[in-house]
Amino acid sequence: MVYQHGNHHDIPKEHRIHRRGGWLPADHRILKHWLGHHIEHIDKVGYQELTPVLKEFQDLIENNTRIYMYFSSMWDEVPRKPPYNRDVTGRSQIRDYKHMLQVLNRVFGQAPEWTDAAAGVGMVGVPLAAIFDYASGTPSGHAAFLDPDVNAMLKKILNEWGRYLKSPESASVLGTHRAGWFGEVGSKDLMEVANSAAGTSFTFEEMYQCPDPSAPNRGFESWDEFFTRPFVPSARPVASPEDNLVVANACESKPYALSHDIKLRDKFWVKGQPYSVLDMLAHDPLSAHFAGGTVYQAFLSSLSYHRWHSPVSGTIKRAFVQDGTYFSEPLFSASASDDPSIDRTGKEGEYKILQKGITASQGYLTALATRAIIFIEAEAKEIGLMAFIGVGMDEVSSCEITVKEGQRIGKGEELGMFHFGGSTHCLVFGKDVGKRLKGFPKVGREENFPVRGRLCAFEK
């Protein structure tokens, strides 16, 4: 995900874009500064020795004919015309796979930190997504990021980064300095996102459980511990805890879609991204129950709370993580330059095309990305069997499930969490059930909807 300075109303109009979900900074100059800084450094000091996991990535590319073809061709296939002939920095784009590896080498192993640029303070938290973006939308890039061997390698890379994010060294970004998470901008933006969801005015310490509220880093021993911080239970009360017909919101998230009469199998890779429930649920035998059912999807902004909570009281029937892709995007998302709604002139046009690949693939990712799948048999017979899907996006390589099959769980209790970044999630209901669930939040709502709040209710 890309973290952004939240006070976007102060950004000049020519530099400001609509940033649905907060995946990209409100001001494109923040991203320009970040990537340009790394590319300038590489061009100045020359190529450096790769970290072991990136050297392994290079060996995979160079010793596998199929993958070598993909990674050699994808950079040549990026169109040599605006906006693709200039990267988001306005300088030369990444030139080839060796240049790509050097950029990765430069940013790999760093904890996300706020960038102090001339335009303001902001952050890029998905460096790999920014580096791969244009190339992944090409025919060779599309094939490469669907390739099982490439995705196995990307999983190694992301897990190595994840180990660093769990180390004490990663906590250095959690200070009160200008680029720190508890600096003026970081702290303000975090709480603006949290409080806007429920109309509250909590401080960080009132909203979240802190190991040491008096410490500059609030006592978190690593960036990951900070990122997966639990909230204070009273800050997010469970909706109607005694009423099993009321469904609670599973994640603090923005509504993306509500779809009824979903097919068991559909062409999720085309424009419109219809839900394909058999693919979403990894061909599990329980998938058939949801043919003709309902999907509610919402996505987590980069500054959101990232733990999941049970929408109903019931029993965990099945719970597993399905490995999948990490940076695959549908080819239609690469055709943004043909979208008549986008003004393609100047840097703003370039930037809108960049963000399209991130926001246009929400439905597509539910069938392909690495995801946690949890089936719950609700105690309310009217709701019956339902499913929760936590979908990892881009750098989110770890979906951790904290419940076990056969476990009884109460509404609002924890199911698991995302590590390393923002994501999307789905609730799936059986045929005819979803149509009788009323009161879903409006799709397109700008603020997060509070976790454990009243999402909808079954009407008899």
Buried (B, 14 or more C-beta within 10 A) or exposed (E): BBBBBBBBEEBEEEBBBEBBBBBBBBBBBBBBBBBBBBBEEBEEEEEEEBBEBBEBBBEBBBEBEEBBBBBBBBBEBBEEEBBBEEBBBEEEBBEEBBBBBBBBBBBBBBBBBBBBBEBBBBBBBBBBBBBBBBBBBBEBBBBBBBBEEBBEBBBBBBBBBBEBBBBEEBBEBBBEBEBBBBBEBBBBBBBEBBBBBBEBEBEBEBBBEBEEEEEEBBBBBBBBBBBBBEBEEEBBBBBBBEBBBBBBBBBBBBBBBBBEEBBBBBEBBEEEBBBBBBBBBBEBEBBEBBBBBBBBBBBBBBBBBBBBBBBBBBBBBBBBBBBBBBBBBBBBBBBBBEEEEBEBEEBBBBBBBBBBBBBBBBBBBBBBBBBBBBBBBBBBEEBBBBBBBBBBBBBBBBBBBEBEEEBEBEBBBEBBBBBBBBBBBBBBBBBEBBEBBEEBBEEEBEBBBBBBBBBBBBEE
